[in-house]
Amino acid sequence: MSAPSPYPSPEGRGDSQRQISSLPPVAFSGNNKGSWIRLLRTFLIYIILAALLWWALRNVPLSQIWVSLRQLRLWQITLLLSLNALVIGLMTARWWIIVRAENRRIPFLPLIGYRLSAFGLSYFTPGPQVGGEPLQVIYLQKYHGLSYARATSAVIMDKLLEFLVNFLLLAVGAWAVFQVGLIPDTGSRPVGSLIGLGVLLAWPLAHILLMYNGITPLSALLRAQRFVPQKTKTMRLIFASERMAVSFCQRHFPALLAAVGVSLLSVAGIAAEYVLMLEILGVQLSVLQIFAALTAMQLAFLMPLPGGLGALEASQVFALGVFGQPAAVAISLTLLMRARDILNGGLGLLLAGRVFGR
């Protein structure tokens, strides 16, 4: 018997060719094409985010920020960064408590990156510090398997509690503003404006209490508007999300109280951060004056400008000027705030580019 030939026979070569030809020829090219598309999309996303960042920062005095930061000592910078990290952690913890009440498997640490991404989009886009909330929904849906309705309801609850505590601080600050004479009390304030302010400040608490009693105020308001189409996907998402938020308030009341407590701590952290900046700059203010200046800062961030650009500086120059502080001190204070927010917002944009680029 002869040894088998190491070379394939003509028939074998034909079988091999038929096997090779039967392989899908587009398998590699398809994957390669998909990789190029993802790469191009990622590149375009980062170009858009970089352009957005440039547009927001083109009038920010970065050189002056650098000069102010160079005057700080290392322990002061470390303390400021640590306190800022604590505030971000507390804000994230509020959202995590809400999400974890229904989904025990959601980890805490990734939510910090999601929160920074949302802040980056909100800070560098025109609007009163909102706009990044849809990104929070996308993160929960894409990386943790939550439905859009469930993720949206968690973000709604998080935002309501944020408004609740911030509006409480605004209410105290509004009282402090008149007490310290930041706005002269001439006795001619219209009653209607005070009533409107009271309704605005009470809205988050009233909304939460209504949901706790099984009422969906936002859905009821939208259903009452005849010009609003009721059967669109957006309306169905809003209705379903608010029903889930009602369920959260009724079924997870201890978690709701814990989230409120953490939110109060985060506001206390913001106030402590503001006081620390004043101490670093050698500014001595009374408690009421600090609340009044904080209120001016909050109102500046409600302006439809990226990061309250210009409004923040004007608010602090005006408030501290009334308290006898020079404009240079107020500008130095806002430069510290800008440095902090640009750091957080820039990091958030980088993290946001990852989710949009995939």
URHU-V519696 format. One record per pair of residues at least 24 apart in sequence whose C-alpha atoms are under 10 Angstrom apart, sorted by the first residue. I is the first residue (numbers start at 1). J is the second residue. Records with the same first field share a line. If there is no record, write none. Layout:
# URHU-V519696
I: J, J
This chain:
# URHU-V519696
37: 357, 358
38: 356, 357, 358
39: 357, 358
40: 357
41: 356, 357, 358
42: 353, 354, 355, 356, 357, 358
43: 353, 357
44: 353, 356, 357
45: 352, 353, 354, 355, 356, 357
46: 349, 350, 352, 353, 354, 356, 357
47: 353
48: 353
49: 120, 121, 124, 346, 349, 350, 352, 353
50: 346, 349, 350, 353
52: 121, 124, 125, 306, 349
53: 120, 121, 123, 124, 125, 306, 342, 345, 346, 349
54: 124
55: 124, 125, 306
56: 123, 124, 125, 126, 305, 306, 307, 309
57: 124, 306, 307, 309, 342
59: 309, 310
60: 309, 310, 335, 338
61: 335, 338
62: 335, 338, 339
64: 331, 332, 335
65: 331, 332, 333, 334, 335, 336, 337, 338, 339
66: 335, 336, 339
67: 332, 335
68: 331, 332, 333, 335, 336, 339
69: 332, 335, 336, 339
72: 280, 281
73: 280
76: 276, 277, 280
77: 280
79: 273, 276
80: 272, 273, 274, 276, 277, 280, 336, 340
81: 273, 340
82: 273
83: 269, 270, 272, 273, 276
84: 266, 269, 270, 272, 273, 340, 341, 344
85: 112, 269, 344
86: 265, 266, 269, 270
87: 262, 263, 265, 266, 267, 268, 269, 270, 272, 273
88: 112, 113, 115, 116, 266, 269, 270, 344
89: 115, 262, 266
90: 259, 261, 262, 263, 264, 265, 266, 267, 269
91: 115, 158, 162, 259, 262, 263, 264, 265, 266, 267
92: 116, 158, 262, 263, 266
93: 258, 259, 262, 263, 266
94: 157, 158, 159, 161, 162, 255, 256, 258, 259, 260, 261, 262, 263, 264, 265, 266
95: 154, 155, 156, 157, 158, 159, 161, 162, 259, 262, 263
96: 154, 158, 259
97: 154, 158, 255, 256, 257, 258, 259, 262
98: 153, 154, 155, 157, 158, 245, 248, 249, 252, 255, 256, 258, 259
99: 140, 146, 150, 151, 153, 154, 155, 157, 158, 248, 255
100: 154, 255
101: 154, 248, 251, 252, 253, 254, 255, 256
102: 150, 154, 248, 251, 252
103: 144, 146
105: 144
106: 140, 143, 144, 145
107: 144
110: 139, 143
111: 136, 139, 140
112: 348
113: 139, 347, 348, 351, 352
114: 138, 139, 140, 348, 351, 352, 355
115: 139, 348, 351, 352
116: 344, 345, 346, 347, 348, 349, 350, 351, 352
117: 344, 345, 346, 347, 348, 349, 350, 351, 352, 353, 354, 355
118: 345, 348, 349, 351, 352
119: 341, 344, 345, 346, 347, 348, 349, 352
120: 307, 341, 342, 343, 344, 345, 346, 347, 348, 349, 350, 351, 352
121: 306, 345, 346, 348, 349, 352
122: 306, 307, 345, 348, 349
123: 301, 305, 306, 307, 308, 309, 341, 342, 344, 345, 346, 348, 349
124: 305, 306, 307, 308, 309, 341, 342, 345, 346, 349
125: 304, 305, 306, 307, 308
126: 303, 304, 305, 306, 307, 308, 309
127: 301, 302, 303, 304, 305, 306, 307, 308
128: 298, 299, 300, 301, 302, 303, 304, 305, 306, 307, 308
129: 301, 302, 303, 304, 305, 306, 307, 308
130: 159, 302, 304
132: 352
133: 158, 159
135: 352, 355, 356
138: 355, 356
139: 352, 355
142: 355
143: 355
147: 241
148: 237, 238, 240, 241
149: 236, 237, 238, 239, 240, 241, 242, 243, 244, 245
150: 237, 240, 241, 242, 243, 244, 245
151: 241, 244
152: 237, 238, 240, 241, 242, 244, 245
153: 237, 238, 239, 240, 241, 242, 243, 244, 245, 246, 247, 248
154: 241, 242, 244, 245, 248
155: 241, 245
156: 238, 241, 242, 244, 245
157: 204, 208, 241, 242, 244, 245, 246, 248, 249, 256, 259
158: 256, 259, 260, 263
159: 204
160: 203, 204, 205, 207, 208
161: 204, 205, 208, 256, 259, 260, 261, 262, 263, 264
162: 204, 259, 260, 263, 264, 266, 267
163: 201, 202, 203, 204, 205, 263
164: 201, 202, 203, 204, 205, 206, 207, 208, 260, 263, 264
165: 201, 204, 205, 260, 261, 263, 264, 265, 266, 267
166: 201, 204, 263, 264, 266, 267, 295, 298
167: 198, 200, 201, 202, 203, 204, 205, 295, 298
168: 201, 202, 204, 205, 264, 267
169: 201, 264, 267, 268, 271, 291, 294, 295, 298
170: 201, 291, 292, 294, 295, 296, 298, 299
171: 197, 198, 200, 201, 202, 295
172: 288, 291, 292, 295
173: 288, 289, 290, 291, 292, 293, 294, 295, 296, 298
174: 291, 292, 295, 296
175: 288, 291, 292, 295
176: 287, 288, 289, 290, 291, 292, 293, 295
177: 288, 289, 290, 291, 292, 293, 294, 295, 296, 319
178: 288, 292
179: 288, 289, 292
180: 286, 288, 289, 291, 292, 322, 323
181: 289, 292, 319, 322, 323
182: 289, 292, 293, 296, 318, 319, 320, 321, 322, 323
183: 292, 319, 322
208: 245, 246, 249, 256
209: 246, 249
210: 246, 249
211: 242, 243, 244, 245, 246, 247, 248, 249, 250
212: 245, 246, 247, 248, 249, 250, 251, 253
213: 246, 247, 249, 250
214: 243, 245, 246, 247, 249, 250
215: 242, 243, 246
216: 241, 242, 243, 244, 245, 246
217: 242
218: 242
219: 243
270: 294
273: 337
274: 333, 336, 337
277: 332, 333, 334, 336, 337
278: 329, 330, 332, 333
280: 333
281: 329, 330, 332, 333
282: 329
283: 320, 325, 329, 330, 333
284: 323, 325
285: 320, 323, 324, 325
286: 323
289: 319, 320, 322, 323
290: 319, 320
292: 319, 320
293: 317, 318, 319, 320, 322, 323
294: 319
295: 319
297: 334
307: 338, 341, 342, 345
309: 338
312: 337, 338
313: 337, 338
